[in-house]
Each structure stands twice: as C-alpha cells, then as structure tokens.
C-alpha cells in the first residue's frame, strides 16, 4: 500500500473504480505518507487526519453518481479559497483566515468527486520563488531537504512529488506552478488565464494580474495534469477574463502539424550545461515522435521580461501597500526582501504605467506574430535546478546569475498570457530534477498539454528516494 501513493492519479482512480481499493484505503495510505514525511517537508498549511478520514468514509458510503475524480486525494494551495480550510496566503496578517465559500475551481473539484486532504504552504503573499513564512515556516524539497521546492506553489509541489497528494492546484503569475514543478520533478500547467477560473484566488487576479495570473493543475504525469485541466476548465460567467472556449481534442497528427521552436537560453543569462542537455533531449524526443523541431527564439523576450517586472514587482508592491502599512514588523523576511527589490526600482508614474499597459498589447501582438511559424516553443524553466534555502546568486557557465534573473524563463509567458507546461526530463550532477517548458499560443492549452505529454512519455516522473518507505 505504501507505493500506491506514488502511482499516477489516473492509476489511483482506476484502482478505486475497479474496487481494488476503497476510498478509505487510498486515503489512509496518503495519511500515512503525510505522517511519515511532512514533519521533514512541512508542505501543509492545514491538514487534519481525522477530518480527512471522516470524508473518506462518507465517500465509500455514497451510492449516487460519481464524478471523474471520485475519491482522489488532492491538495490546494493556501491562496485558493477552500471553504473550511485555512487559506492565509502565508501571512501573519491573515492568520486564522478560513473562507466560507470555495473558489470556483475548488467547487468544481468537489463536484468532480475529489477528496481534499488540506491546503499547502506558500511564501507570504506569493511574492517569492522560495516557500517560507513566519506563519508556517519553511517548506523543503523532497529531493534534498537543504533545498527549496520553489515558490510560490512550493508546498503543493513538495506534497505531490513525495506522494503526500495525488494532484493539486497551484497558481502562477511569474512561474509559480512551473518553477516548483521543475525543482521537484513533477508536471504542471500554467493555463491561459481564465480557462481554469481564477475567481476565488487570494488575492484576486485583477488589474495586470488578470493577464499575468492563472490557477493551474500540478501532478506527477502530464496525463494527470490533462485530466485535471479537462475536468476543471470551462467558462465562469462571473469572471470577466474567463473565455467561452470549448475543450479541443487534438489528435497526434494535429499536434505534429505544429513546428516546435526550441532555444537553450535567451542570449542574456546563462543556464547550466545539464539544462541545455535537457532541452536538447526533449527536442530529440519530439523529433523521434514525428515533430518538426527547429532552433527558434522569439526576439521579444527581454522586452516582455521588462514589462513583467513593472507589472509583477512594481504593481505588486503597490497593491499590497494599503494592507501592510503600519504592520511591517509582522512581515516575513522573504516578503520584506521582495519589498526591497521593488523599492530599489524607480517608482511607476501614471504615465509609465499607461505606457507599459499599451506596450504589453503591442509586444504580445509582435510575439504572437513571430510564433506564427513556430506555434509551440520548447525552452528551459530556469537557469539552475533547485537552489539551497536562502541562496540568491550563482555562478553559471562562469558568469554570475542573480535571483530573479535565474527564473526569467517563465516570466515572459505570463505577460504573453500563454499556456505553458513543465515536464521533468533531466538531472543535475547532484541528482536534482531538471524540467523543460512547452509553450503554446494563448487559448491553445490543449496543444501545450499534448506536446508535453509526448515529452513526458519519453522521460517522466521518478520519485525522490525519501518518498519510498
């Protein structure tokens, strides 16, 4: 039973449907894995085994129609409103916050029959690529406890990688489901904003974050991520950025019509040799699967990144100022670090913000035009694999790389509002996972998922050693 928690979500559902396992059996296996590993990982913000056991018994006793995720033990990042569970966004300023209503996507999870184990840890106010806060402490990477699982969906990625959860939900405005997936060796998707409804995210995805931000599925395989996407996507009539886009079913031949453009770096910031090797290995796998794969790098990447900085870093600070004013002494070091980064930049004026907003539309158009011949992109997720807690600079290929530069590879696609999937492919010399990123044009999420599934089939998830009993 101990290894069942490391099976794919799809396989766990097969075991439930066949009657080989009861919901109680599967839930108990996850509770045992959480009890064994969470004291070291600190992945959860809210977990009560007795509450979970009570839910599981009700699931087994239920005799009505069962949804596509019936009985699957899942987790939710503690920035996505989950009724009855602590969703404090990692901040003492929100200590004890328990939503009374579910986010739209969590309500869909419940209707699909998923069993919610609990909510997972995140950095304060989600503004970091490392998961730590004064409320719940620091989350560690199951591949190396001295390293971070990433952020801001770090608790979610650590839980899924180590078999504490079958699948879950994170959110991403600058790489927050993709960098943690890369750091912990799992799969994820940052969808086109609104294809999975964002209403109920904490804080709300409004203003520039309605373009940057998205709630996305995380799991151990792309098949699982695709199942989550197909189950949870669909227009939310109450969300102005949620589009009426129907699910598509691209065939393998449909997918192969897309020429894949790949690049190893952006020409400005280096990546490790193993990262280059992972991108090239994924390119070979796609060629062997019948795809046309050619070198191509959009010419607008650095300009997109500069806009991301204005919207995420500078506007992010401006959004939080009213809430934190007078309570700075209660902020965690990791959020204070973010404020320091933001305040070291020339403040935005109304004119510069308006110019940036207009420029984003022009740059998105220019980027999409450049992708007309390469509607799928393959590239790194970050310059390095997971870093040690509190590390903020590295020497890569003989050159210094600083904190936010190391993860610029995800930020471009938030400004573009493009769907981007992450798949584990390679390993660092220390044995740490290295993922690659597969990107499609906005609203072509199924293309990103389909191409990523081909890469996943060639490589795929491997459990961290500590995950096996």
C-alpha positions in Angstrom: 0.0 0.0 0.0 2.9 2.4 0.6 3.8 2.6 -3.1 0.2 3.3 -4.2 0.6 7.0 -3.2 3.4 7.3 -5.9 1.1 6.0 -8.7 -0.3 8.4 -11.1 -3.7 10.0 -10.3 -5.1 8.2 -13.3 -3.9 4.9 -11.9 -5.2 5.6 -8.5 -8.7 6.3 -10.0 -8.5 3.1 -11.9 -7.9 1.2 -8.6 -10.8 3.0 -7.0 -13.2 2.3 -9.8 -12.3 -1.4 -10.1 -12.9 -1.9 -6.3 -9.3 -3.0 -5.7 -9.0 -0.1 -3.3 -11.7 1.7 -1.3 -11.5 5.5 -0.8 -10.7 4.8 2.9 -7.8 2.6 1.8 -6.3 5.1 -0.5 -6.9 8.0 1.9 -5.2 6.1 4.7 -2.2 5.4 2.5 -1.9 9.2 1.9 -2.3 10.0 5.6 0.5 7.5 6.5 2.8 9.1 3.9 2.0 12.6 5.3 2.6 11.4 8.8 6.0 10.0 7.7 7.3 12.8 5.5 5.5 16.1 6.3 7.5 16.7 9.5 10.6 16.9 7.3 8.9 18.6 4.3 6.5 21.0 6.0 4.3 21.0 2.9 0.9 21.7 4.6 -0.7 24.8 5.9 -3.8 22.9 7.1 -4.2 19.2 7.5 -6.4 17.3 9.9 -6.2 13.5 9.5 -9.5 12.9 11.4 -11.4 15.3 9.2 -9.9 13.5 6.1 -10.9 10.1 7.5 -14.4 11.2 8.1 -14.6 12.4 4.5 -13.3 9.2 3.1 -15.9 7.1 5.0 -18.6 9.3 3.5 -17.2 8.8 0.1 -17.3 5.0 0.4 -20.8 5.1 1.8 -22.1 7.3 -1.0 -24.3 5.5 -3.6 -25.1 8.2 -6.0 -23.4 9.2 -9.3 -19.6 9.6 -9.1 -17.6 12.3 -10.8 -14.4 11.8 -12.8 -12.1 12.4 -9.7 -14.2 10.5 -7.2 -12.2 9.6 -4.2 -8.9 11.1 -5.4 -6.9 12.6 -2.6 -5.8 16.1 -3.7 -4.4 19.3 -2.2 -5.0 23.0 -2.8 -2.5 25.9 -2.4 -3.5 28.0 0.5 -4.0 31.1 -1.7 -7.1 29.5 -3.4 -10.2 29.8 -1.2 -11.2 26.4 0.1 -14.2 26.5 2.5 -13.4 25.2 5.9 -9.7 25.2 5.5 -7.0 27.8 6.5 -6.2 29.9 3.4 -3.9 32.5 4.9 -1.6 33.3 2.0 1.4 32.5 4.3 1.0 35.8 6.2 0.5 36.7 9.9 -1.7 39.4 8.6 -4.2 36.7 7.6 -3.6 34.3 10.5 -6.7 32.1 11.1 -8.5 33.1 7.8 -10.9 30.3 6.8 -13.0 31.1 3.8 -16.7 30.4 4.0 -17.0 29.8 0.2 -15.0 27.8 -2.3 -13.2 29.4 -5.2 -14.9 28.4 -8.4 -12.2 25.9 -9.3 -12.4 24.3 -5.8 -16.2 23.9 -6.1 -15.6 22.2 -9.4 -13.0 19.9 -7.7 -15.6 18.9 -5.1 -18.3 18.3 -7.8 -15.9 16.1 -9.7 -15.6 14.0 -6.5 -12.1 14.9 -5.4 -11.3 14.4 -1.7 -9.5 17.4 -0.3 -6.7 16.5 2.0 -5.8 20.0 3.0 -4.2 23.3 1.9 -0.5 23.7 1.2 2.2 26.2 2.2 3.3 29.2 0.2 5.6 32.2 0.6 3.9 35.3 2.2 1.6 37.0 -0.3 3.0 34.6 -3.0 5.8 37.0 -4.0 8.8 34.7 -3.9 10.3 31.7 -5.7 11.0 30.0 -2.3 8.4 28.9 0.1 8.8 30.3 3.6 6.9 32.5 6.0 6.6 33.4 9.7 3.2 31.7 9.9 4.0 28.1 8.9 7.8 28.1 8.4 9.8 26.8 5.5 9.0 24.0 3.1 11.8 21.7 1.9 12.4 19.9 -1.3 11.9 16.1 -1.1 15.0 15.6 -3.3 17.2 17.5 -0.8 15.9 18.9 2.4 18.6 21.6 2.3 17.0 23.0 -0.9 13.7 24.8 -1.7 10.8 23.2 -3.6 10.4 26.6 -5.2 7.5 29.1 -5.0 5.0 30.2 -4.7 3.3 26.8 -5.1 6.2 25.1 -3.2 4.1 23.3 -0.6 2.0 21.9 -3.4 4.9 20.7 -5.5 6.7 19.1 -2.5 3.5 17.2 -1.5 2.8 15.8 -4.9 6.5 14.9 -5.6 6.7 12.9 -2.4 3.4 11.2 -2.7 1.6 13.2 0.0 -1.1 14.1 -2.6 -2.1 12.6 -5.9 -2.6 16.0 -7.6 -3.4 19.6 -6.8 -3.9 23.2 -7.6 -1.3 26.0 -7.6 -1.3 29.5 -9.1 1.2 31.3 -11.3 1.9 34.9 -12.1 5.6 34.6 -12.7 6.3 30.8 -12.8 4.7 29.8 -9.5 3.4 26.4 -10.7 6.3 25.9 -13.2 9.4 26.6 -11.2 8.2 24.3 -8.3 7.4 21.5 -10.8 10.9 21.9 -12.3 12.5 22.0 -8.8 10.7 18.8 -7.6 10.5 16.7 -10.7 6.7 16.8 -11.4 4.5 18.2 -14.1 2.3 21.3 -14.2 0.4 23.7 -16.5 0.0 27.4 -16.3 -3.1 27.7 -18.5 -4.3 30.7 -20.5 -5.8 33.0 -17.8 -9.4 32.2 -17.2 -9.6 28.8 -18.9 -9.5 27.5 -15.4 -11.5 30.1 -13.5 -9.5 32.3 -11.2 -12.4 33.7 -9.2 -11.7 33.0 -5.5 -7.9 33.3 -5.7 -6.4 35.2 -2.8 -5.6 38.0 -3.5 -7.8 38.3 -6.6 -6.3 38.2 -10.0 -7.2 41.8 -11.1 -5.6 44.6 -13.0 -2.3 43.4 -14.6 -2.6 40.1 -12.7 -5.7 39.2 -14.7 -3.2 38.8 -17.6 -0.3 37.5 -15.6 -2.1 35.2 -13.2 -3.7 31.8 -13.6 -4.7 28.8 -11.4 -3.1 25.7 -12.7 -3.0 21.9 -12.1 0.0 20.1 -10.8 0.6 16.3 -10.8 3.2 13.6 -11.4 2.3 13.0 -15.0 1.0 15.0 -17.9 -1.9 12.6 -18.2 -2.9 13.6 -14.7 -2.4 17.3 -15.4 -4.5 16.9 -18.6 -7.3 15.1 -16.6 -7.3 18.0 -14.1 -7.4 20.6 -16.8 -10.2 18.9 -18.7 -12.3 18.4 -15.5 -11.8 21.9 -14.1 -11.7 24.2 -17.2 -14.7 26.0 -18.7 -16.1 29.5 -18.7 -17.0 31.1 -15.4 -19.8 33.6 -16.3 -18.9 35.7 -13.3 -15.3 36.1 -14.3 -14.7 38.8 -17.0 -11.5 37.2 -18.2 -12.9 33.6 -18.4 -13.4 32.9 -22.1 -16.2 30.8 -23.7 -13.6 28.4 -25.2 -14.6 24.8 -25.7 -12.3 21.9 -25.0 -10.4 20.7 -28.0 -9.3 17.2 -28.8 -6.2 17.5 -31.0 -5.1 14.2 -32.5 -1.4 13.2 -32.7 -1.5 14.2 -36.3 -3.0 17.6 -35.4 -0.2 18.1 -32.8 2.5 17.2 -35.3 1.3 20.0 -37.6 2.9 22.5 -35.2 6.5 23.2 -35.8 8.3 23.4 -32.5 10.9 26.1 -32.0 13.4 25.4 -29.3 16.1 27.5 -27.6 18.5 26.8 -24.7 18.7 30.3 -23.3 17.6 33.9 -24.0 21.1 35.1 -25.1 21.5 37.2 -22.0 21.5 34.9 -19.0 23.3 31.5 -19.0 21.9 28.2 -18.0 23.7 25.1 -16.6 25.0 22.5 -19.1 22.5 20.0 -17.8 19.7 22.4 -18.5 20.9 22.7 -22.1 21.1 19.0 -22.3 17.5 18.6 -21.1 16.2 20.9 -23.7 18.0 19.1 -26.4 16.9 15.7 -25.1 13.3 16.9 -25.2 13.8 18.2 -28.8 15.2 14.8 -29.8 12.3 13.0 -28.3 9.8 15.2 -30.2 11.7 14.6 -33.5 11.6 10.9 -32.9 7.9 11.2 -32.4 7.5 12.8 -35.8 7.6 16.5 -34.9 9.5 19.2 -36.9 11.8 20.8 -34.3 13.9 23.7 -35.3 16.0 26.4 -33.4 14.0 29.5 -32.8 13.9 32.2 -30.2 11.3 34.9 -30.1 13.0 38.3 -30.5 10.8 40.0 -27.8 11.8 38.0 -24.7 13.7 40.7 -22.9 11.1 43.4 -23.6 8.4 41.0 -22.2 10.5 40.4 -19.1 10.9 44.2 -18.5 7.1 44.5 -18.6 6.7 41.6 -16.2 9.0 43.4 -13.8 6.8 46.5 -13.9 3.5 44.6 -13.5 4.6 41.9 -11.0 7.2 43.5 -9.0 6.3 47.2 -9.0 2.5 46.9 -9.3 2.6 44.0 -6.9 4.2 46.2 -4.2 1.6 49.0 -4.9 -1.3 46.6 -4.5 0.0 45.4 -1.1 0.9 48.8 0.3 -2.5 49.6 1.9 -2.7 46.3 3.6 0.8 46.2 5.1 1.1 49.9 6.1 1.8 50.1 9.8 2.3 46.3 10.1 5.7 46.0 8.5 7.1 44.4 11.7 4.8 41.4 11.1 6.1 40.7 7.6 8.3 37.7 6.9 11.9 38.2 5.7 11.0 36.7 2.3 8.3 39.3 1.7 10.4 42.1 3.1 13.1 41.0 0.6 10.5 41.4 -2.2 9.6 44.9 -1.0 13.3 45.8 -1.0 13.7 44.6 -4.6 10.6 46.6 -5.7 11.6 49.8 -3.9 15.1 49.7 -5.4 13.4 50.4 -8.8 12.3 53.9 -10.0 8.7 54.2 -8.9 6.0 53.9 -11.5 4.1 57.0 -12.5 0.7 57.1 -14.1 2.4 57.8 -17.5 4.9 55.0 -17.3 2.2 52.5 -16.2 -0.1 53.6 -19.0 2.8 53.3 -21.5 3.6 49.8 -20.1 0.0 48.7 -20.5 -0.1 49.9 -24.1 3.3 48.3 -24.8 2.1 45.0 -23.5 -0.6 44.7 -26.1 1.9 45.7 -28.9 4.5 43.3 -27.6 2.1 40.4 -27.3 1.0 41.0 -30.8 4.5 41.1 -32.1 5.5 38.0 -30.2 2.4 36.0 -31.4 3.2 37.1 -35.0 6.8 35.8 -34.6 5.3 32.5 -33.4 3.1 32.0 -36.5 5.7 29.6 -37.9 6.6 28.2 -34.5 3.3 27.9 -32.6 5.0 25.7 -29.9 8.1 26.6 -28.0 10.5 24.4 -26.1 12.8 26.1 -23.6 14.3 25.9 -20.1 12.2 26.6 -16.9 15.1 28.2 -15.1 18.9 28.7 -15.3 19.5 26.2 -12.5 17.9 23.3 -10.7 16.6 23.8 -7.1 18.8 26.0 -5.0 19.7 25.9 -1.3 17.4 27.7 1.1 18.2 31.4 1.1 20.6 31.2 -1.9 20.3 34.3 -4.1 23.1 34.2 -6.6 25.1 31.5 -8.5 27.9 31.2 -11.0 26.6 29.5 -14.1 28.9 28.9 -17.1 31.5 31.2 -15.4 29.1 34.1 -15.1 27.1 35.4 -12.1 23.4 34.9 -12.1 21.1 36.7 -9.6 17.9 35.6 -8.0 15.1 36.9 -10.3 17.3 36.5 -13.4 17.6 32.8 -12.8 13.9 32.3 -13.3 13.2 34.8 -16.1 12.3 31.9 -18.4 8.8 31.6 -17.0 8.1 35.3 -16.7 7.9 36.0 -20.4 4.9 33.8 -20.9 2.9 35.4 -18.1 3.0 38.7 -19.9 2.1 36.8 -23.1 -0.8 35.1 -21.3 0.3 31.9 -23.0 -0.3 28.3 -21.7 3.0 26.7 -20.6 3.5 23.2 -19.3 6.5 21.8 -17.4 7.8 18.2 -17.7 10.7 16.6 -15.8 13.5 15.5 -18.3 17.0 15.7 -16.9 19.1 15.5 -13.8 21.8 17.8 -12.3 25.2 16.3 -11.2 23.7 16.2 -7.7 20.7 14.2 -9.0 18.2 17.1 -8.8 15.4 17.2 -11.3 15.5 19.5 -14.4 12.3 20.2 -16.2 11.6 21.8 -19.6 8.9 24.2 -20.6 6.5 23.6 -23.5 4.6 26.7 -24.5 1.7 27.3 -27.0 -0.2 30.3 -28.1 -3.0 31.8 -25.9 -6.1 29.6 -25.7 -4.2 26.6 -27.3 -3.8 24.9 -23.9 -4.6 21.5 -25.4 -1.7 21.9 -27.8 0.7 22.6 -24.9 -0.7 19.6 -23.0 -0.5 17.3 -26.0 3.1 18.1 -26.9 4.1 18.0 -23.2 2.6 14.5 -22.9 4.8 13.3 -25.7 7.9 14.5 -23.9 6.6 13.1 -20.6 6.2 9.7 -22.2 9.9 9.7 -23.2 11.1 10.7 -19.7 8.6 11.1 -16.9 8.4 11.2 -13.1 10.7 9.5 -10.8 10.1 9.5 -7.1 12.6 11.2 -4.8 14.3 8.5 -2.7 12.7 9.6 0.6 9.2 9.0 -0.9 9.6 5.2 -0.9 9.1 3.7 2.5 
